[in-house]
């Protein structure tokens, strides 16, 4: 995966209780960093309280390409 790819949650990502706010939403990878959660994703229409600025960092197994 690379910056600019459109993504959604994988089945494993949907099971993670920390991702409830973005189930069924589309996102775009904005940054890949050297970190525990390397993929920074901007989610469209994400609730602002759960995802500040619509951004949420995730691991690779939690997302899949569209």
C-alpha positions as YAML, in Angstrom:
chain: A
units: angstrom
residues:
- id: 1
  name: UNK
  ca: [0.00, 0.00, 0.00]
- id: 2
  name: UNK
  ca: [1.11, 3.54, -0.63]
- id: 3
  name: UNK
  ca: [0.09, 7.13, 0.02]
- id: 4
  name: UNK
  ca: [-3.02, 8.04, -1.97]
- id: 5
  name: UNK
  ca: [-4.60, 4.56, -1.95]
- id: 6
  name: UNK
  ca: [-8.31, 4.40, -1.15]
- id: 7
  name: UNK
  ca: [-9.05, 1.99, 1.69]
- id: 8
  name: UNK
  ca: [-11.79, 0.62, 3.91]
- id: 9
  name: UNK
  ca: [-11.70, -1.59, 6.98]
- id: 10
  name: UNK
  ca: [-10.82, -5.25, 6.54]
- id: 11
  name: UNK
  ca: [-12.86, -7.88, 8.38]
- id: 12
  name: UNK
  ca: [-10.18, -7.91, 11.10]
- id: 13
  name: UNK
  ca: [-10.38, -4.12, 11.35]
- id: 14
  name: UNK
  ca: [-14.15, -4.27, 11.79]
- id: 15
  name: UNK
  ca: [-13.72, -6.60, 14.77]
- id: 16
  name: UNK
  ca: [-11.43, -4.12, 16.54]
- id: 17
  name: UNK
  ca: [-13.53, -2.04, 18.96]
- id: 18
  name: UNK
  ca: [-11.23, 0.96, 18.45]
- id: 19
  name: UNK
  ca: [-12.39, 1.27, 14.83]
- id: 20
  name: UNK
  ca: [-16.15, 1.42, 15.40]
- id: 21
  name: UNK
  ca: [-16.32, 5.07, 14.27]
- id: 22
  name: UNK
  ca: [-15.09, 4.27, 10.75]
- id: 23
  name: UNK
  ca: [-16.97, 1.04, 9.93]
- id: 24
  name: UNK
  ca: [-18.45, 1.40, 6.45]
- id: 25
  name: UNK
  ca: [-16.48, 4.56, 5.61]
- id: 26
  name: UNK
  ca: [-13.91, 5.23, 2.91]
- id: 27
  name: UNK
  ca: [-10.47, 6.60, 3.62]
- id: 28
  name: UNK
  ca: [-7.28, 7.64, 1.89]
- id: 29
  name: UNK
  ca: [-3.76, 6.90, 3.13]
- id: 30
  name: UNK
  ca: [-2.12, 10.27, 3.85]
- id: 31
  name: UNK
  ca: [1.15, 9.15, 5.41]
- id: 32
  name: UNK
  ca: [3.17, 6.02, 6.10]
- id: 33
  name: UNK
  ca: [5.54, 6.29, 9.02]
- id: 34
  name: UNK
  ca: [7.90, 4.15, 11.10]
- id: 35
  name: UNK
  ca: [5.55, 3.51, 14.00]
- id: 36
  name: UNK
  ca: [3.44, 0.86, 15.70]
- id: 37
  name: UNK
  ca: [0.46, 2.07, 13.64]
- id: 38
  name: UNK
  ca: [2.21, 3.11, 10.43]
- id: 39
  name: UNK
  ca: [-0.74, 3.99, 8.14]
- id: 40
  name: UNK
  ca: [-2.30, 7.39, 8.79]
- id: 41
  name: UNK
  ca: [-5.71, 7.50, 7.13]
- id: 42
  name: UNK
  ca: [-8.13, 10.37, 6.57]
- id: 43
  name: UNK
  ca: [-11.68, 9.00, 6.79]
- id: 44
  name: UNK
  ca: [-14.57, 10.73, 5.01]
- id: 45
  name: UNK
  ca: [-17.52, 11.63, 7.27]
- id: 46
  name: UNK
  ca: [-15.83, 10.27, 10.40]
- id: 47
  name: UNK
  ca: [-17.30, 11.59, 13.68]
- id: 48
  name: UNK
  ca: [-15.01, 14.37, 14.89]
- id: 49
  name: UNK
  ca: [-15.09, 13.26, 18.53]
- id: 50
  name: UNK
  ca: [-13.73, 9.81, 17.70]
- id: 51
  name: UNK
  ca: [-11.30, 10.84, 14.93]
- id: 52
  name: UNK
  ca: [-9.71, 14.26, 15.42]
- id: 53
  name: UNK
  ca: [-9.52, 15.93, 11.98]
- id: 54
  name: UNK
  ca: [-10.86, 12.70, 10.48]
- id: 55
  name: UNK
  ca: [-7.45, 11.04, 10.93]
- id: 56
  name: UNK
  ca: [-6.84, 7.63, 12.42]
- id: 57
  name: UNK
  ca: [-3.61, 5.59, 12.43]
- id: 58
  name: UNK
  ca: [-3.91, 1.87, 11.74]
- id: 59
  name: UNK
  ca: [-1.95, -1.30, 11.18]
- id: 60
  name: UNK
  ca: [-1.86, -2.98, 7.77]
- id: 61
  name: UNK
  ca: [-4.13, -5.90, 8.71]
- id: 62
  name: UNK
  ca: [-6.92, -3.48, 9.73]
- id: 63
  name: UNK
  ca: [-7.38, -2.04, 6.23]
- id: 64
  name: UNK
  ca: [-7.84, -3.22, 2.66]
- id: 65
  name: UNK
  ca: [-7.64, -1.51, -0.72]
- id: 66
  name: UNK
  ca: [-10.80, -0.60, -2.57]
...
